[in-house]
Amino acid sequence: MATCDGKVALVTGSSRGLGKAIAQRLAAEGATVALTARTLEPDAKYDGSLSQTRDEIVAAGGRAIAVQADLSSAEDRERLFAEVTEQIGAPDILVNNAAVTFLRPLDGFPERRVKLMLEMHVVAPLHLSQLAIPAMRERGAGWILNLTSVGGDLPPGPPFSEFDTSAGFGIYGTVKAGLNRLTKSLAAELYSDGIAVNAAAPTDPVATPGAGTLDLAKVDTEDISLITETAHRLCTADPKTLTGQIVKTQAFLREVGWLRD
């Protein structure tokens, strides 16, 4: 039996990149997957769309629906959740992957972009978790996975490297650090309900369209299978024994014996 048979998974930001790959893996494991992002149909300006992800999953024998939504909007998040629940049921698995990223020094960072990044990386994952918790709590089981980044780690120093002072990762690191803290707090509060809450980060950049746009994946890239394997394990493990973890793919997969040096 596939590990996700009978389960519903909601994966945000699943038109391309990490979200698409994770959605495909969960579908291959038997989950009925709800896909969401802003790009529903193919558009020459973007690499990938929800309809393409859905069609690829169905062609491979899986089950998926696509619901377009702007996750920076609370109203859209509520509409999304209502439509998913009506069509395929309330999620057993929630993967908060959708993100928006701007990189520039803090002294000139526009306030509207700070607010948008906070909304997408922290507020939206919290809101979607709040929407998902009641059904998970009623079932006595659930899995929430937040996609984070090594950028949330504190930079070493002083002295600080040229990368830390010029790359413009200040707000990105701040929101990912906030997401990590949110993960720990949700895990603690939901532990007695049997709901696992974890966060996962690629150890090295993955060569996705988003990373390419930000010029982050030229060297030291890792295969996307590392994050899909990590996500699958964190979305199916016993919530009593694997929760509250902020993992990096390579160290985690070595620890569980899937990856060897």
Secondary structure, DSSP 8 states (H G I E B T S, - for coil): --TTTT-EEEEESTTSHHHHHHHHHHHHTT-EEEEEES--S--TTSS--HHHHHHHHHHTT-EEEEEE--TT-HHHHHHHHHHHHHHH-S-SEEEE---------GGG--HHHHHHHHIIIIIHHHHHHHHHHHHHHHHT-EEEEEE--GGGS----SS--HHHHHS--HHHHHHHHHHHHHHHHHHHHHGGGTEEEEEEE-SS----HHHHHTT--SSS---THHHHHHHHHHTTS-TTTS-S-EEEHHHHHHHTTS---
